[in-house]
Amino acid sequence: MLDQVRERIRYLHYSLQTEKVYVYWAKAFVLWAARTHGGFRHLREMGQAEVEGFLSMLANEKQVSPATHRQALNALLFLYRQVLGVELPWMNDIGRPPERKRIPVVLSAQEVQRVLELMTGTESMLASLLYGSGLRLREALGLRVKDLDFDRHAVVVRSGKGGKDRVVMLPRTLVPRLREQLNHARALWGQDRSSGQSGVFLPHALERKYPRAGESWAWFWVFPSPRLSTDPQTGVVRRHHLFEERLNRQLKKAVAQAGIAKPVSVHTLRHSFATHLLQAGTDIRTVQELLGHSDVSTTMIYTHVLKVAAGGTASPLDALPATAI
């Protein structure tokens, strides 16, 4: 069954991360049903009662977040609709937890500067790129050499979240460091070519359509991994991009050293990018396009941060005489 899930996901060109998540929840559902009902049952024998029971267990016993709850539900709906080909009326009746709109954690410009000054190496440049261009971490790590346009100072993001392409700015201050990074990447590319390694991963069917494209410099990673690894989808040993956790570890260390008492993650740099652009007077539609949001309402969340940060409304305490405080 799990192989069928993988096959269907790859047929629909979903991301590897989506594949991992959907396979995880499908497996968790089957194992939970086996424990609850005293043995394995075919998925076609289970329906609304079992699905709602599993989701209730996640909400009440595991106390998962609404986002995780929706993720599990989407995985099970995919399992029944796309893999089993079952379209039943009860699928539309399953309750979905409301989405919680939380104000994102944002660093001030001074805090960003302190953090970046404490970071070193490739991770420092990656963090600067995320803050300077508003990229998601996977978008930055997935950049190819051909995606950098130094003449127009632009970065082309291919197949971002939702499979959408967009163009963001390339910070001028990062140009020298990015050129140096490309020199490092080119050395690894030349090493792979000399040793006859397989080319880098190409999306969709490009590898079959252009068999040698994966070996070209244009398609090579801007941030290649120093080590070769096995492609989880094809089993081919090749060079992938840097591991995602590397940046997160160094960023958290720099935040602690800077004495910043905020729950900072890599995504905080993207939040800070959007907030600081709006604070500087950039049109919200422009920020929406740079972030790759489908709806401007998603971008509007950053205006809530600005309402407080701008200090436009004075506190009543400030109106009291100093002797009363």
Phi, psi and chi 1 to 4 in degrees:
 res  aa     phi    psi   chi1   chi2   chi3   chi4
   1 MET       -  -42.9 -176.7  -90.3  -67.1      -
   2 LEU   -65.1  -34.7  -64.2 -178.4      -      -
   3 ASP   -64.8  -36.4  -72.5  -21.6      -      -
   4 GLN   -66.2  -37.5  -68.7  177.0   -9.7      -
   5 VAL   -62.2  -47.5  173.6      -      -      -
   6 ARG   -60.9  -44.4  -66.1 -172.8 -176.8   96.0
   7 GLU   -61.7  -41.8 -179.2 -179.1   -9.2      -
   8 ARG   -69.7  -39.7 -173.9   60.9 -179.9  168.1
   9 ILE   -63.0  -42.4  -72.5  175.7      -      -
  10 ARG   -70.7  -32.5  -66.0  175.3 -172.2 -179.4
  11 TYR   -63.3  -36.6  174.7   79.5      -      -
  12 LEU   -86.8    2.7  -65.1  172.0      -      -
  13 HIS    61.8   37.3  -61.3  -67.6      -      -
  14 TYR   -76.2  162.2  -74.3   11.5      -      -
  15 SER   -72.6  162.0   68.4      -      -      -
  16 LEU   -62.8  -36.2  178.2   60.2      -      -
  17 GLN   -63.8  -41.7 -176.7   63.5   22.4      -
  18 THR   -63.2  -39.4  -59.5      -      -      -
  19 GLU   -59.8  -46.7  176.9 -178.1  -38.2      -
  20 LYS   -61.5  -43.7  -69.2  178.8  179.1  178.3
  21 VAL   -66.4  -47.1  168.2      -      -      -
  22 TYR   -66.6  -38.5  -80.0   15.9      -      -
  23 VAL   -64.9  -40.0  167.2      -      -      -
  24 TYR   -60.4  -47.9  169.5   82.4      -      -
  25 TRP   -71.7  -33.8  -74.4  118.8      -      -
  26 ALA   -62.9  -44.5      -      -      -      -
  27 LYS   -65.2  -42.9 -177.4  177.4 -179.6 -179.6
  28 ALA   -62.3  -39.2      -      -      -      -
  29 PHE   -65.3  -45.3  173.4   62.2      -      -
  30 VAL   -63.7  -43.5  170.9      -      -      -
  31 LEU   -67.5  -39.0  -67.1  177.0      -      -
  32 TRP   -64.4  -43.5  171.1   84.9      -      -
  33 ALA   -62.9  -37.2      -      -      -      -
  34 ALA   -66.1  -41.2      -      -      -      -
  35 ARG   -69.3  -39.5  -69.7 -167.1  -58.1  -91.2
  36 THR   -71.6  -38.1  -55.2      -      -      -
  37 HIS  -105.5   11.7  -61.6   92.5      -      -
  38 GLY    71.5   32.5      -      -      -      -
  39 GLY   150.4  161.8      -      -      -      -
  40 PHE   -73.4  140.8  -73.7  100.4      -      -
  41 ARG  -130.0  152.7  -61.7  166.5   59.2 -164.6
  42 HIS   -69.1  145.2 -164.5  -80.3      -      -
  43 LEU   -59.8  -31.6  -73.3  168.9      -      -
  44 ARG   -68.3  -19.4  -65.4 -176.7 -176.2  -83.5
  45 GLU   -84.2   -9.7  -61.2  175.8    4.1      -
  46 MET  -108.2  154.4  -63.2 -173.5  -73.5      -
  47 GLY  -150.2 -136.9      -      -      -      -
  48 GLN   -58.4  -43.2 -177.3  175.7    4.0      -
  49 ALA   -61.2  -44.1      -      -      -      -
  50 GLU   -70.1  -41.7  -72.5   77.5   10.5      -
  51 VAL   -64.4  -45.9  171.5      -      -      -
  52 GLU   -67.4  -33.6  -70.6 -173.0  -25.5      -
  53 GLY   -64.2  -41.8      -      -      -      -
  54 PHE   -65.0  -44.4  177.1   69.0      -      -
  55 LEU   -67.3  -35.3  -64.4  173.7      -      -
  56 SER   -65.7  -39.1  -63.8      -      -      -
  57 MET   -60.9  -42.1  179.0  -86.9  -62.9      -
  58 LEU   -63.4  -40.3  -67.1  179.1      -      -
  59 ALA   -75.8  -41.7      -      -      -      -
  60 ASN   -90.5  -43.8  -60.8  -39.1      -      -
  61 GLU   -87.9  -49.3  -63.1  179.4   23.3      -
  62 LYS   -81.1  -22.2  -58.9  -64.3 -176.2 -179.0
  63 GLN    53.6   48.1  -63.9 -175.9  -14.9      -
  64 VAL   -73.2  161.3  -59.6      -      -      -
  65 SER   -72.2  160.0   67.5      -      -      -
  66 PRO   -56.9  -35.3  -27.2   35.3      -      -
  67 ALA   -64.7  -42.8      -      -      -      -
  68 THR   -66.8  -37.7  -57.9      -      -      -
  69 HIS   -60.7  -45.3 -167.8  -82.9      -      -
  70 ARG   -66.7  -36.3  -73.3 -165.9  -58.0  -86.3
  71 GLN   -62.2  -44.8 -174.8 -174.0   78.7      -
  72 ALA   -63.8  -42.5      -      -      -      -
  73 LEU   -61.8  -45.9  173.4   58.0      -      -
  74 ASN   -60.8  -37.8  -69.8  -23.9      -      -
  75 ALA   -64.6  -41.7      -      -      -      -
  76 LEU   -71.4  -36.8  -64.6 -176.2      -      -
  77 LEU   -64.5  -39.1  -67.3 -178.3      -      -
  78 PHE   -62.8  -41.6  178.0   89.2      -      -
  79 LEU   -59.0  -47.0  176.9   64.3      -      -
  80 TYR   -75.9  -43.2  -86.1   90.2      -      -
  81 ARG   -77.5  -49.7  -73.3  172.3  172.8  163.6
  82 GLN   -87.6  -34.1  -61.9  -69.4  -17.0      -
  83 VAL   -93.1  -49.4  179.2      -      -      -
  84 LEU   -87.4  -16.3  -61.3  178.1      -      -
  85 GLY    69.6   29.0      -      -      -      -
  86 VAL  -103.3  120.7  175.6      -      -      -
  87 GLU  -121.7   99.6 -175.4   69.2   46.3      -
  88 LEU  -113.5  150.4  -61.8  175.1      -      -
  89 PRO   -58.1  -33.1  -23.1   33.3      -      -
  90 TRP   -66.4  -16.9   57.4  -97.8      -      -
  91 MET   -62.6  -33.3  -71.2 -175.8  175.6      -
  92 ASN   -84.1   -8.2  -62.7  -40.5      -      -
  93 ASP   -97.2   -7.7  -61.8  -28.2      -      -
  94 ILE   -69.9  129.8  -64.7  178.9      -      -
  95 GLY   -67.8  139.2      -      -      -      -
  96 ARG  -113.9  131.3  -70.7  167.6  170.8   78.7
  97 PRO   -66.5  141.3   24.1  -33.1      -      -
  98 PRO   -65.5  145.9   24.7  -33.8      -      -
  99 GLU   -77.4  132.2 -174.7  176.7   -4.6      -
 100 ARG   -92.6  125.1  -62.8  174.9 -177.2  173.4
 101 LYS   -89.0  105.6  -69.0  -70.9 -175.1 -178.4
 102 ARG  -106.3  140.6  -61.2 -168.3 -178.7  -82.2
 103 ILE   -71.7  126.8  -64.5  177.5      -      -
 104 PRO   -70.7  154.3   27.1  -35.6      -      -
 105 VAL   -75.3  128.9  175.1      -      -      -
 106 VAL  -129.7  135.7  173.5      -      -      -
 107 LEU   -90.4  148.8  -62.2  174.8      -      -
 108 SER   -74.9  166.1   67.3      -      -      -
 109 ALA   -60.3  -37.3      -      -      -      -
 110 GLN   -67.4  -38.7  -66.2   74.8   20.7      -
 111 GLU   -67.2  -40.5  -71.3  173.0  -29.1      -
 112 VAL   -59.7  -44.2  172.0      -      -      -
 113 GLN   -61.3  -44.0 -179.2  178.6   -9.5      -
 114 ARG   -62.8  -41.6  -80.0  155.4   50.1 -163.9
 115 VAL   -66.1  -46.8  169.0      -      -      -
 116 LEU   -63.9  -33.3  -66.5 -179.5      -      -
 117 GLU   -68.6  -23.4  -73.0  174.5  -12.6      -
 118 LEU   -90.7   -6.3  -69.7  168.4      -      -
 119 MET   -96.4  155.4  -60.6 -176.0   70.6      -
 120 THR  -134.8  166.0   59.0      -      -      -
 121 GLY    65.6 -155.3      -      -      -      -
 122 THR   -62.4  -33.5  -53.6      -      -      -
 123 GLU   -63.0  -37.6  -71.0   78.5    8.9      -
 124 SER   -61.6  -44.2  171.4      -      -      -
 125 MET   -67.9  -38.5 -177.4  170.9   48.6      -
 126 LEU   -62.5  -45.1 -101.8  174.7      -      -
 127 ALA   -62.0  -40.6      -      -      -      -
 128 SER   -64.2  -37.9  -62.1      -      -      -
 129 LEU   -68.2  -39.7 -177.4   61.0      -      -
 130 LEU   -64.1  -43.2  -64.2 -176.4      -      -
 131 TYR   -73.2  -35.6  171.7   67.4      -      -
 132 GLY   -79.9  -19.1      -      -      -      -
 133 SER  -124.4  -11.2  -60.0      -      -      -
 134 GLY    75.6   20.4      -      -      -      -
 135 LEU   -74.4  151.0  -63.8  173.8      -      -
 136 ARG   -75.6  157.6  -60.1  176.5  178.8   89.4
 137 LEU   -59.5  -45.3  177.0   56.4      -      -
 138 ARG   -66.8  -31.7  -73.9  179.4 -173.3  164.8
 139 GLU   -66.0  -41.0  -67.8  171.9  -16.0      -
 140 ALA   -69.0  -44.7      -      -      -      -
 141 LEU   -67.0  -28.3  -68.5  177.3      -      -
 142 GLY   -86.3    6.0      -      -      -      -
 143 LEU   -66.0  139.0  -72.8  175.9      -      -
 144 ARG  -104.2  162.0  -44.3  -77.4 -178.0  145.6
 145 VAL   -55.5  -40.3  173.7      -      -      -
 146 LYS   -66.9  -14.7   64.9 -179.1 -178.4   60.9
 147 ASP   -83.4   -9.3  -62.7  -29.8      -      -
 148 LEU   -96.0  122.7  -60.8 -178.3      -      -
 149 ASP  -115.3   94.3 -171.0  -23.4      -      -
 150 PHE   -71.6  -28.9  -70.3  104.0      -      -
 151 ASP   -67.6  -42.1  -67.0  -28.6      -      -
 152 ARG   -96.0   -0.2  -65.1 -168.5  -59.6  138.3
 153 HIS    53.3   53.4  -67.4  -81.2      -      -
 154 ALA  -133.8  153.3      -      -      -      -
 155 VAL  -121.9  126.5  177.6      -      -      -
 156 VAL   -94.8  119.5 -179.1      -      -      -
 157 VAL   -95.5  117.8 -178.8      -      -      -
 158 ARG  -100.4  132.5  -56.3  -72.7 -175.9 -176.6
 159 SER    51.0   55.5  -60.7      -      -      -
 160 GLY   -71.2 -161.4      -      -      -      -
 161 LYS   -59.3  130.7 -170.1  172.9 -177.8  179.5
 162 GLY    82.0    8.8      -      -      -      -
 163 GLY    73.2   17.9      -      -      -      -
 164 LYS   -95.5  146.3  -63.6  175.9  -67.8 -173.3
 165 ASP   -96.8  151.4  -66.3   -5.7      -      -
 166 ARG  -158.3  169.8   71.6 -177.8 -168.0  -79.3
 167 VAL  -121.6  131.8  179.1      -      -      -
 168 VAL  -124.0  168.7  -60.9      -      -      -
 169 MET   -76.2  148.9   72.4  -82.0  -80.0      -
 170 LEU  -105.1  110.6 -167.4  162.7      -      -
 171 PRO   -56.4  128.7  -23.0   33.6      -      -
 172 ARG   -61.8  -33.7  -64.4  173.9 -175.4  -88.7
 173 THR   -67.5  -18.0   52.7      -      -      -
 174 LEU   -91.5   -7.9  -84.2 -175.6      -      -
 175 VAL   -56.8  -49.9  169.3      -      -      -
 176 PRO   -59.6  -41.0  -22.7   34.6      -      -
 177 ARG   -70.6  -35.0  -63.7  174.3   65.8 -172.9
 178 LEU   -68.6  -37.5  -82.9  172.5      -      -
 179 ARG   -64.9  -38.1  -70.7 -166.9 -177.1  -82.7
 180 GLU   -65.2  -39.7 -175.7  179.0  -17.9      -
 181 GLN   -62.9  -38.1  173.4   63.2   25.1      -
 182 LEU   -65.9  -34.5  -71.9 -178.2      -      -
 183 ASN   -64.0  -40.9  -70.1  -24.9      -      -
 184 HIS   -64.9  -44.0  167.5   70.5      -      -
 185 ALA   -63.9  -38.4      -      -      -      -
 186 ARG   -65.7  -33.2 -167.1  173.4 -175.3   91.9
 187 ALA   -63.4  -41.8      -      -      -      -
 188 LEU   -68.1  -38.7  -70.0  176.9      -      -
 189 TRP   -61.2  -45.3  172.5   74.6      -      -
 190 GLY   -63.4  -36.4      -      -      -      -
 191 GLN   -63.1  -43.3  178.5 -178.3  -42.8      -
 192 ASP   -65.9  -39.0  -70.6   -9.8      -      -
 193 ARG   -67.9  -38.2  -59.6  -75.1   60.8   76.7
 194 SER   -67.4  -34.6  -60.9      -      -      -
 195 SER   -89.1   -1.8   59.5      -      -      -
 196 GLY    74.6   24.8      -      -      -      -
 197 GLN   -67.9  156.1  -71.2  -67.3  -21.5      -
 198 SER   -64.2  151.2  -61.0      -      -      -
 199 GLY   -68.6  171.4      -      -      -      -
 200 VAL   -69.7  163.2  -64.2      -      -      -
 201 PHE   -63.8  137.6  166.2   78.9      -      -
 202 LEU  -117.0  139.7  -63.8 -177.6      -      -
 203 PRO   -72.2  155.2   26.9  -33.9      -      -
 204 HIS    56.0 -133.2  -49.9  -52.2      -      -
 205 ALA  -103.6   18.2      -      -      -      -
 206 LEU   -62.9  -31.7  -73.1  176.8      -      -
 207 GLU   -66.2  -32.5 -164.4  160.3    7.1      -
 208 ARG   -80.4  -35.6  -68.5 -165.5  -60.0  -87.9
 209 LYS   -73.8  -39.4 -170.3  173.7 -178.0  179.8
 210 TYR  -127.7   82.6  -54.2  107.4      -      -
 211 PRO   -57.4  -29.7  -22.2   33.2      -      -
 212 ARG   -97.4   -2.3  -56.9  -62.3  -63.5  -86.0
 213 ALA   -63.1  -36.1      -      -      -      -
 214 GLY   -64.4  -17.8      -      -      -      -
 215 GLU   -93.6   -5.2  -59.5  175.1    5.9      -
 216 SER   -79.6  155.4   67.4      -      -      -
 217 TRP   -66.7  -35.9  166.9 -120.0      -      -
 218 ALA   -59.9  -34.6      -      -      -      -
 219 TRP   -92.0   -0.2  -81.5   94.4      -      -
 220 PHE   -71.8  155.0 -160.7   66.1      -      -
 221 TRP   -68.7  142.2  -52.8  109.3      -      -
 222 VAL   -72.4  -33.6  174.4      -      -      -
 223 PHE  -121.5   73.1  -60.1  103.0      -      -
 224 PRO   -74.1  151.3   28.9  -35.2      -      -
 225 SER   -72.9  145.0  170.7      -      -      -
 226 PRO   -70.5  -13.9   24.6  -32.8      -      -
 227 ARG  -121.5  152.1  -60.4 -179.4 -177.8   86.1
 228 LEU   -78.8  154.8  -59.9  174.9      -      -
 229 SER  -147.8  167.4   57.8      -      -      -
 230 THR   -90.9  125.9  -57.8      -      -      -
 231 ASP   -65.0  120.2 -170.0  -44.8      -      -
 232 PRO   -66.2  -19.5   24.2  -33.2      -      -
 233 GLN   -92.5  -33.8  -69.2 -175.1  -52.0      -
 234 THR  -112.5  -17.3   62.6      -      -      -
 235 GLY    78.5    6.4      -      -      -      -
 236 VAL   -82.5  135.2  176.1      -      -      -
 237 VAL   -82.4  119.2  176.8      -      -      -
 238 ARG  -154.7  179.2   54.1  170.5   38.7  124.8
 239 ARG   -94.7  127.2 -165.8  175.2  -60.6  -82.3
 240 HIS  -103.5 -179.5 -159.2   49.0      -      -
 241 HIS   -82.2  178.3   56.2   62.0      -      -
 242 LEU   -58.3  151.1  -76.2  177.2      -      -
 243 PHE   -71.6  135.1 -178.7   49.8      -      -
 244 GLU   -60.6  -36.5  -65.3  178.2   13.0      -
 245 GLU   -70.2  -17.5 -164.8   57.1   31.7      -
 246 ARG   -59.5  -45.9  -76.5 -176.2   51.7  164.5
 247 LEU   -68.6  -40.6  175.8   59.0      -      -
 248 ASN   -60.9  -40.9 -161.8   40.1      -      -
 249 ARG   -64.0  -47.9  -76.2 -164.0  -64.2  -99.4
 250 GLN   -69.5  -34.7 -169.7  174.8  139.7      -
 251 LEU   -63.2  -46.5  176.7   65.4      -      -
 252 LYS   -63.1  -36.4  -71.2 -174.0  177.8  -61.3
 253 LYS   -65.5  -42.5 -176.4  178.0  178.7 -179.1
 254 ALA   -65.9  -38.4      -      -      -      -
 255 VAL   -62.9  -42.1  168.7      -      -      -
 256 ALA   -65.2  -42.3      -      -      -      -
 257 GLN   -65.3  -32.2  -69.6  175.7  -20.6      -
 258 ALA   -78.2   -7.5      -      -      -      -
 259 GLY    71.6   29.6      -      -      -      -
 260 ILE   -91.8  117.5  -61.7  173.5      -      -
 261 ALA   -93.9   62.2      -      -      -      -
 262 LYS  -134.4  148.2  -66.2  179.0 -179.7  179.6
 263 PRO   -76.2   80.0   27.8  -33.8      -      -
 264 VAL   -87.6  135.6  176.3      -      -      -
 265 SER  -127.9  177.7   68.1      -      -      -
 266 VAL   -59.0  -37.0  171.3      -      -      -
 267 HIS   -67.6  -18.9 -147.0   62.4      -      -
 268 THR   -61.7  -31.4  -56.6      -      -      -
 269 LEU   -64.6  -37.3  -62.8  172.3      -      -
 270 ARG   -68.6  -42.2  175.9  174.2  158.6   90.6
 271 HIS   -60.1  -42.2  -66.3  -37.7      -      -
 272 SER   -66.4  -39.4  -57.3      -      -      -
 273 PHE   -55.7  -49.8  162.4   84.4      -      -
 274 ALA   -66.0  -45.1      -      -      -      -
 275 THR   -63.8  -42.9  -55.7      -      -      -
 276 HIS   -69.4  -32.3  -64.9  167.7      -      -
 277 LEU   -65.0  -45.9  -80.9 -177.2      -      -
 278 LEU   -64.4  -37.1  -68.8  172.1      -      -
 279 GLN   -64.5  -30.0 -157.2  164.9   15.4      -
 280 ALA   -84.0   -0.8      -      -      -      -
 281 GLY    98.3    9.6      -      -      -      -
 282 THR   -68.4  138.5  -54.1      -      -      -
 283 ASP   -61.4  138.8  179.0   74.9      -      -
 284 ILE   -65.0  -29.3 -166.2  168.0      -      -
 285 ARG   -67.2  -35.9  -68.4  -72.0 -177.5 -179.8
 286 THR   -66.1  -43.2  -58.7      -      -      -
 287 VAL   -62.9  -39.0  177.6      -      -      -
 288 GLN   -58.7  -45.2  175.5 -166.5   -6.5      -
 289 GLU   -66.6  -39.6  -68.4  178.3    4.6      -
 290 LEU   -65.9  -35.0  -70.3  171.0      -      -
 291 LEU   -81.2  -20.5  -67.1  175.9      -      -
 292 GLY    80.6   25.8      -      -      -      -
 293 HIS   -77.4  138.5  -71.4  162.6      -      -
 294 SER   -73.6  -32.4  -60.3      -      -      -
 295 ASP  -127.5  138.7 -163.9  -48.3      -      -
 296 VAL   -65.7  -21.6   72.8      -      -      -
 297 SER   -62.4  -30.0   62.5      -      -      -
 298 THR   -67.0  -39.5  -53.2      -      -      -
 299 THR   -71.6  -27.0  -43.0      -      -      -
 300 MET   -61.6  -19.7  -72.2  -70.2  -70.1      -
 301 ILE   -58.7  -28.9 -169.5   68.8      -      -
 302 TYR   -74.4  -19.1  -60.3  108.0      -      -
 303 THR   -69.9  -25.9   61.2      -      -      -
 304 HIS   -66.4  -35.7  -62.7  -60.1      -      -
 305 VAL   -65.0  -41.2 -179.2      -      -      -
 306 LEU   -66.4  -34.1  -69.5  178.0      -      -
 307 LYS   -58.9  -38.6  -71.9  177.2 -177.8  177.2
 308 VAL   -82.1  -44.0  178.3      -      -      -
 309 ALA   -65.0  -33.2      -      -      -      -
 310 ALA   -72.1  -19.8      -      -      -      -
 311 GLY    65.6   32.2      -      -      -      -
 312 GLY   -69.9  -28.0      -      -      -      -
 313 THR  -107.6  120.8  -55.8      -      -      -
 314 ALA   -77.8  145.6      -      -      -      -
 315 SER   -75.1  143.1  168.1      -      -      -
 316 PRO   -62.4  -23.8   20.1  -31.5      -      -
 317 LEU   -64.1  -32.9 -178.9   63.7      -      -
 318 ASP   -69.2  -16.2  -66.1  -25.5      -      -
 319 ALA   -84.5  -13.8      -      -      -      -
 320 LEU   -77.1  151.4  -61.6  178.2      -      -
 321 PRO   -60.1  148.2  -19.6   31.3      -      -
 322 ALA   -60.0  -29.0      -      -      -      -
 323 THR   -70.7  -18.8   54.7      -      -      -
 324 ALA   -87.9   -8.8      -      -      -      -
 325 ILE   -95.9      -  -58.6  174.7      -      -
